Amino acid sequence: MMRTIVVSGEKSGIGKTYLAEHLLNNLRGWSALKVTVKKNGVCQSVKNCGLCQEIKKPFDIIKDKNIINQPGKDTARLKVAGANEVIWLKATTGGLKSGLEKALAEFSKCPGIVIEGTSVLKFLKPYLNLHVYSGGTYTVSHLRGGN
């Protein structure tokens, strides 16, 4: 059974990708799932990148290397950090559960997956959750029996 570590955070731009990179630097053979959720039609990002306006379907699973490996993007950072495979799930709130199930099924055999995204905690119990707060503090929750 694959282990899952979720890196969650209280808001966008707080350092979730940075922490996920450090984990992947030390977890050889692990993969990564980047999750972006458009909540109630409103963008949650502090970057004003326009990404949320692109989310039209309930979910979209992105594996295209040309998109994943775009320099400077979170997905490329996860790959460079050592992720064996990187998948990006873009979803609406209503499409997140089914999108998450399908995205997780896409991963090849690997010892575990680092998932960057807070909303996924509604639908899975990870082996470990690292939650990032403003000011660089974080909490660690070990959820025994989780994936």
BELRAVEN-V689345 format. One record per residue. N is the residue number from 1. RES is the residue in three letters. PSI is psi in whole degrees, 0 to 359 (* if undefined). Layout:
n->N res->RES psi->PSI
n->N res->RES psi->PSI
This chain:
n->1 res->MET psi->133
n->2 res->MET psi->139
n->3 res->ARG psi->150
n->4 res->THR psi->137
n->5 res->ILE psi->125
n->6 res->VAL psi->130
n->7 res->VAL psi->109
n->8 res->SER psi->172
n->9 res->GLY psi->159
n->10 res->GLU psi->343
n->11 res->LYS psi->174
n->12 res->SER psi->149
n->13 res->GLY psi->21
n->14 res->ILE psi->348
n->15 res->GLY psi->18
n->16 res->LYS psi->315
n->17 res->THR psi->320
n->18 res->TYR psi->313
n->19 res->LEU psi->318
n->20 res->ALA psi->321
n->21 res->GLU psi->314
n->22 res->HIS psi->323
n->23 res->LEU psi->311
n->24 res->LEU psi->332
n->25 res->ASN psi->336
n->26 res->ASN psi->356
n->27 res->LEU psi->82
n->28 res->ARG psi->132
n->29 res->GLY psi->353
n->30 res->TRP psi->158
n->31 res->SER psi->176
n->32 res->ALA psi->145
n->33 res->LEU psi->118
n->34 res->LYS psi->128
n->35 res->VAL psi->125
n->36 res->THR psi->126
n->37 res->VAL psi->131
n->38 res->LYS psi->109
n->39 res->LYS psi->118
n->40 res->ASN psi->35
n->41 res->GLY psi->6
n->42 res->VAL psi->135
n->43 res->CYS psi->133
n->44 res->GLN psi->355
n->45 res->SER psi->146
n->46 res->VAL psi->354
n->47 res->LYS psi->343
n->48 res->ASN psi->49
n->49 res->CYS psi->348
n->50 res->GLY psi->0
n->51 res->LEU psi->317
n->52 res->CYS psi->328
n->53 res->GLN psi->337
n->54 res->GLU psi->341
n->55 res->ILE psi->103
n->56 res->LYS psi->324
n->57 res->LYS psi->164
n->58 res->PRO psi->322
n->59 res->PHE psi->159
n->60 res->ASP psi->128
n->61 res->ILE psi->119
n->62 res->ILE psi->122
n->63 res->LYS psi->353
n->64 res->ASP psi->118
n->65 res->LYS psi->328
n->66 res->ASN psi->329
n->67 res->ILE psi->312
n->68 res->ILE psi->320
n->69 res->ASN psi->16
n->70 res->GLN psi->121
n->71 res->PRO psi->137
n->72 res->GLY psi->345
n->73 res->LYS psi->152
n->74 res->ASP psi->320
n->75 res->THR psi->321
n->76 res->ALA psi->322
n->77 res->ARG psi->320
n->78 res->LEU psi->320
n->79 res->LYS psi->313
n->80 res->VAL psi->328
n->81 res->ALA psi->345
n->82 res->GLY psi->4
n->83 res->ALA psi->131
n->84 res->ASN psi->315
n->85 res->GLU psi->142
n->86 res->VAL psi->130
n->87 res->ILE psi->144
n->88 res->TRP psi->123
n->89 res->LEU psi->119
n->90 res->LYS psi->128
n->91 res->ALA psi->157
n->92 res->THR psi->167
n->93 res->THR psi->316
n->94 res->GLY psi->337
n->95 res->GLY psi->358
n->96 res->LEU psi->314
n->97 res->LYS psi->308
n->98 res->SER psi->325
n->99 res->GLY psi->320
n->100 res->LEU psi->315
n->101 res->GLU psi->314
n->102 res->LYS psi->321
n->103 res->ALA psi->316
n->104 res->LEU psi->326
n->105 res->ALA psi->343
n->106 res->GLU psi->342
n->107 res->PHE psi->137
n->108 res->SER psi->172
n->109 res->LYS psi->126
n->110 res->CYS psi->159
n->111 res->PRO psi->335
n->112 res->GLY psi->172
n->113 res->ILE psi->131
n->114 res->VAL psi->122
n->115 res->ILE psi->122
n->116 res->GLU psi->108
n->117 res->GLY psi->133
n->118 res->THR psi->320
n->119 res->SER psi->337
n->120 res->VAL psi->340
n->121 res->LEU psi->343
n->122 res->LYS psi->337
n->123 res->PHE psi->355
n->124 res->LEU psi->156
n->125 res->LYS psi->102
n->126 res->PRO psi->163
n->127 res->TYR psi->323
n->128 res->LEU psi->140
n->129 res->ASN psi->126
n->130 res->LEU psi->117
n->131 res->HIS psi->123
n->132 res->VAL psi->135
n->133 res->TYR psi->167
n->134 res->SER psi->147
n->135 res->GLY psi->6
n->136 res->GLY psi->9
n->137 res->THR psi->158
n->138 res->TYR psi->160
n->139 res->THR psi->153
n->140 res->VAL psi->127
n->141 res->SER psi->120
n->142 res->HIS psi->117
n->143 res->LEU psi->91
n->144 res->ARG psi->139
n->145 res->GLY psi->351
n->146 res->GLY psi->169
n->147 res->ASN psi->*
